[in-house]
Amino acid sequence: MKFKPEQYRIEDKPGVPFIDTEEIQQMLSEANSDTETVRKIIAKSLEKNRLSLPEVASLINAEDQESIDLIKQGARQLKEKVYGNRIVLFAPLYVGNECTNDCQYCGFRTSNASADRNTLSNPQLVKEVEALEDSGQKRLILVFGEHPRYNAKFIADAARTVYSVKKGNGAIRRVNINAAPLSVEGFREVTEAGIGTYQIFQETYHPEMYKRYHPSGKKSDYANRLVSLDRAQDAGLDDVGIGALFGLYDWRFEVMALVRHTNHLEACYNVGPHTISFPRLQDASEVNFDTRYFVNDQEFARIIAILRLAVPYTGLILTARENASLRKEVMSFGVSQIDGGTKIEIAAYSDTSRKEQNLDKEQFRINDDRSLGEIIEELLEEDYLPSFCTACYRLGRTGEHFMEFSVPGFIKRFCSPNAILTLAEYLEDYAKPHLVDKGWKMIEKNLDSLNGSTNVPEIRARLERIRQGERDLYF
């Protein structure tokens, strides 16, 4: 599938910065946002077509309640078409918080003298992974500060260690990475370790604001960070994740820039980002925020709905930065991945004595600290299908190959059966008794919904094999 990129004042070329602030601001100022225009744009998205940047600007500018409700309703419908009712689960694992940057919003910044700096030793890393496996996790994102010691070899070795840890029926099947930009050779090295998605967030796409928030360290180079995932693609790492930290600048500009970044990757590499993240500013150690650009809950819901309509095929990640009630509310607008049982203090998963968060040891405040089991229970009660699926990555359905399935929505043929199988594993190995019954009822409900559209007898046969002790069965 070939994409037809939009024409911009800055031509899209690999490794060339592509954000034109005046162009984005002009699109926002000129966009037509009447209700009829909004309806037509939503109808286009519901056919699983990517929206143009001016069309995204129209959705952003729609301020009347009728249009906002239409956008949310459209996002719900689109998510059901593309993803069904599944929610993919993962956990972050902080490997080290040493950092040479001085990002003004981050607890890890160099000027924060109260920060407790640590890096997991290899035995500590193994203990953390074992604790995560004991809870039922199958997918991790390893998080690193930006420091010379966290080079490509260090990251690759950490990923290999995580994959090597097996405890009981536990195994981590997908290791994603959130770390500093690397060279092409560095990205190639971590790719060879079998990683999944490599995330690099621009934080804010506005160049002047970026300079203000990043006064020192390698991260202060806006252009280098902006095109860093181009180098990943050049290295053969076609599974990448982008994001912005909402609250640093006007959310309208950041949404436009995220879509512009998506368009750049499509134009240069024929594949957009696998995921988009949209964290909001939270409390952090020794940080005082300028509240001018804070995003309230109503705006946050609009951001999620607009992004879902703008990029129908792209995974949207909602983290435990947000509280439980808000996460419950906005998941229906298009989120496809959430974390559960999250702890972001170094070595916190294996430390059972830890009761409260310590901001001196964390990057920011976590506002949903429920266990993985509690989150799965709520998902089941809300009629979601929890999933730990890693099949696409392991079968090579990534990058452009993933797009061939996901853009038309065909990925649902694989995702629902694989979600069912991974949920069955969790129920057999880790769920508390009261949750087992709820989980199997959800499995039966989803099997009924798949009748006539997929090989339900084969799914049932594999479920029986799981009951008999087999693991890691997937389509």
Backbone hydrogen bonds, N-H to C=O, Kabsch-Sander energy under -0.5 kcal/mol:
donor,donor_aa,acceptor,acceptor_aa,energy
8,Y,6,E,-0.6
11,E,9,R,-0.6
13,K,11,E,-0.6
16,V,13,K,-2.1
20,D,18,F,-0.5
21,T,19,I,-0.6
24,I,20,D,-2.2
25,Q,21,T,-2.6
26,Q,22,E,-2.4
27,M,23,E,-2.3
28,L,24,I,-2.2
29,S,25,Q,-2.1
30,E,26,Q,-1.8
31,A,27,M,-1.2
38,V,34,D,-2.2
39,R,35,T,-2.4
40,K,36,E,-2.0
41,I,37,T,-2.2
42,I,38,V,-2.4
43,A,39,R,-2.3
44,K,40,K,-1.9
45,S,41,I,-2.0
46,L,42,I,-2.4
47,E,43,A,-0.6
47,E,44,K,-1.0
48,K,45,S,-2.4
49,N,44,K,-1.3
51,L,310,A,-1.6
56,V,52,S,-2.1
57,A,53,L,-2.3
58,S,54,P,-1.7
59,L,55,E,-1.8
60,I,56,V,-2.3
61,N,57,A,-2.2
62,A,58,S,-0.8
62,A,59,L,-0.6
63,E,61,N,-0.9
68,I,64,D,-2.2
69,D,65,Q,-2.6
70,L,66,E,-2.1
71,I,67,S,-2.4
72,K,68,I,-2.2
73,Q,69,D,-2.6
74,G,70,L,-2.7
75,A,71,I,-2.3
76,R,72,K,-2.2
77,Q,73,Q,-2.2
78,L,74,G,-2.6
79,K,75,A,-2.4
80,E,76,R,-2.0
81,K,77,Q,-1.9
82,V,78,L,-2.4
83,Y,79,K,-3.2
84,G,79,K,-0.8
84,G,80,E,-0.9
86,R,83,Y,-1.2
87,I,385,L,-2.0
88,V,336,S,-2.8
89,L,387,S,-2.7
90,F,338,I,-1.4
91,A,139,R,-1.6
93,L,141,I,-2.8
95,V,93,L,-0.6
95,V,143,V,-2.6
96,G,143,V,-1.1
97,N,118,N,-2.2
100,T,146,E,-2.7
102,D,216,S,-1.2
104,Q,213,Y,-2.2
106,C,103,C,-1.6
107,G,363,Q,-1.7
109,R,106,C,-1.3
110,T,101,N,-2.5
112,N,109,R,-1.7
113,A,111,S,-1.3
115,A,112,N,-1.3
116,D,360,D,-2.6
117,R,115,A,-0.8
120,L,95,V,-3.2
125,L,121,S,-2.7
126,V,122,N,-2.2
127,K,123,P,-2.0
128,E,124,Q,-2.3
129,V,125,L,-2.3
130,E,126,V,-2.6
131,A,127,K,-2.2
132,L,128,E,-2.2
133,E,129,V,-2.8
134,D,130,E,-2.3
135,S,131,A,-0.9
135,S,132,L,-0.5
136,G,132,L,-0.6
136,G,133,E,-1.1
137,Q,132,L,-2.0
140,L,174,R,-2.4
141,I,91,A,-2.0
142,L,176,N,-3.0
143,V,93,L,-2.4
144,F,178,N,-2.1
145,G,96,G,-1.7
147,H,145,G,-1.1
150,Y,147,H,-1.7
151,N,149,R,-1.4
155,I,151,N,-2.5
156,A,152,A,-2.9
157,D,153,K,-2.9
158,A,154,F,-2.2
159,A,155,I,-2.3
160,R,156,A,-2.4
161,T,157,D,-2.3
162,V,158,A,-2.4
163,Y,159,A,-2.4
164,S,160,R,-1.4
165,V,161,T,-0.8
165,V,162,V,-1.1
167,K,170,G,-0.8
170,G,167,K,-2.6
172,I,165,V,-0.6
173,R,138,K,-2.5
173,R,171,A,-0.6
174,R,138,K,-1.3
176,N,140,L,-3.1
176,N,174,R,-0.6
177,I,197,T,-2.8
178,N,142,L,-2.8
179,A,199,Q,-1.1
187,F,183,S,-2.8
188,R,184,V,-2.1
189,E,185,E,-1.9
190,V,186,G,-2.1
191,T,187,F,-2.1
192,E,188,R,-1.8
193,A,189,E,-0.6
193,A,190,V,-0.7
194,G,191,T,-2.0
195,I,190,V,-1.1
196,G,175,V,-3.0
198,Y,239,D,-1.7
199,Q,177,I,-3.7
199,Q,197,T,-0.6
200,I,241,G,-2.2
202,Q,243,G,-1.8
203,E,243,G,-0.8
204,T,202,Q,-2.1
210,Y,206,H,-2.7
211,K,207,P,-1.9
212,R,208,E,-1.5
213,Y,209,M,-2.0
214,H,210,Y,-1.6
220,S,217,G,-2.0
221,D,218,K,-1.7
222,Y,220,S,-1.2
225,R,221,D,-1.8
226,L,222,Y,-2.4
227,V,223,A,-1.8
228,S,225,R,-1.2
230,D,227,V,-1.1
231,R,227,V,-1.0
232,A,228,S,-1.2
233,Q,229,L,-2.0
234,D,230,D,-2.5
235,A,231,R,-1.5
236,G,233,Q,-1.7
237,L,232,A,-2.8
238,D,236,G,-1.1
240,V,238,D,-0.7
241,G,198,Y,-2.1
242,I,275,T,-2.1
244,A,277,S,-1.4
245,L,203,E,-2.2
246,F,244,A,-0.9
246,F,279,P,-2.9
247,G,249,Y,-0.7
248,L,245,L,-1.3
253,F,250,D,-0.5
254,E,250,D,-1.8
255,V,251,W,-2.4
256,M,252,R,-1.8
257,A,253,F,-2.4
258,L,254,E,-2.3
259,V,255,V,-1.9
260,R,256,M,-2.4
261,H,257,A,-2.6
262,T,258,L,-2.0
263,N,259,V,-2.5
264,H,260,R,-2.2
265,L,261,H,-2.2
266,E,262,T,-2.2
267,A,263,N,-2.7
268,C,264,H,-2.3
269,Y,265,L,-2.7
270,N,266,E,-1.8
271,V,265,L,-0.9
274,H,240,V,-2.8
275,T,240,V,-1.1
276,I,315,G,-2.5
277,S,242,I,-2.1
278,F,317,I,-0.9
281,L,246,F,-2.0
285,S,359,L,-0.7
287,V,284,A,-1.4
291,T,289,F,-0.7
293,Y,290,D,-0.6
294,F,291,T,-1.4
296,N,294,F,-0.6
300,F,296,N,-2.5
301,A,297,D,-2.1
302,R,298,Q,-1.7
303,I,299,E,-2.5
304,I,300,F,-2.0
305,A,301,A,-2.2
306,I,302,R,-2.8
307,L,303,I,-2.5
308,R,304,I,-2.2
309,L,305,A,-2.0
310,A,306,I,-2.4
311,V,307,L,-2.3
314,T,311,V,-1.5
315,G,274,H,-2.3
317,I,276,I,-2.2
318,L,337,Q,-2.5
322,E,319,T,-1.7
324,A,367,N,-0.6
327,R,323,N,-2.5
328,K,324,A,-2.2
329,E,325,S,-1.8
330,V,326,L,-2.6
331,M,327,R,-1.5
332,S,329,E,-0.6
333,F,330,V,-1.5
334,G,331,M,-1.4
335,V,330,V,-0.6
335,V,331,M,-0.5
336,S,316,L,-2.2
337,Q,316,L,-1.9
338,I,88,V,-2.4
339,D,318,L,-0.8
340,G,90,F,-1.8
341,G,370,R,-1.2
346,I,361,K,-0.7
347,A,94,Y,-0.5
348,A,345,E,-1.8
352,T,350,S,-1.1
354,R,351,D,-1.3
359,L,357,Q,-0.5
361,K,358,N,-2.3
362,E,359,L,-0.8
365,R,283,D,-1.7
367,N,320,A,-2.4
368,D,320,A,-1.2
375,I,371,S,-2.0
376,I,372,L,-2.6
377,E,373,G,-2.2
378,E,374,E,-1.9
379,L,375,I,-2.4
380,L,376,I,-2.4
381,E,377,E,-2.2
382,E,378,E,-1.9
383,D,380,L,-1.5
384,Y,379,L,-3.1
385,L,85,N,-2.6
387,S,87,I,-2.3
394,R,390,T,-1.8
395,L,391,A,-2.0
396,G,393,Y,-1.1
397,R,392,C,-3.1
398,T,396,G,-1.7
401,H,398,T,-1.4
402,F,398,T,-1.0
403,M,399,G,-1.9
404,E,400,E,-1.7
405,F,401,H,-0.9
405,F,402,F,-0.8
406,S,402,F,-3.3
407,V,403,M,-2.2
409,G,406,S,-0.6
410,F,405,F,-1.4
411,I,405,F,-1.1
412,K,409,G,-1.4
413,R,410,F,-2.2
414,F,411,I,-1.4
415,C,411,I,-2.7
416,S,412,K,-1.4
418,N,414,F,-2.3
419,A,415,C,-2.7
420,I,416,S,-2.2
421,L,417,P,-2.1
422,T,418,N,-2.3
423,L,419,A,-2.4
424,A,420,I,-2.2
425,E,421,L,-1.7
426,Y,422,T,-2.0
427,L,423,L,-2.6
428,E,424,A,-2.3
429,D,425,E,-2.2
430,Y,426,Y,-2.9
431,A,426,Y,-1.6
435,L,432,K,-1.5
436,V,432,K,-1.4
437,D,433,P,-1.1
438,K,434,H,-0.9
439,G,435,L,-2.6
440,W,436,V,-2.4
441,K,437,D,-1.9
442,M,438,K,-1.8
443,I,439,G,-2.1
444,E,440,W,-2.4
445,K,441,K,-2.2
446,N,442,M,-2.3
447,L,443,I,-2.3
448,D,444,E,-2.2
449,S,445,K,-1.5
450,L,446,N,-1.0
450,L,447,L,-0.6
451,N,447,L,-0.7
451,N,448,D,-0.9
453,S,450,L,-2.6
454,T,450,L,-1.0
456,V,454,T,-1.9
459,I,455,N,-1.8
460,R,456,V,-2.7
461,A,457,P,-2.1
462,R,458,E,-2.1
463,L,459,I,-2.4
464,E,460,R,-2.0
465,R,461,A,-1.7
466,I,462,R,-2.1
467,R,463,L,-2.2
468,Q,464,E,-1.6
469,G,466,I,-1.8
470,E,465,R,-2.5
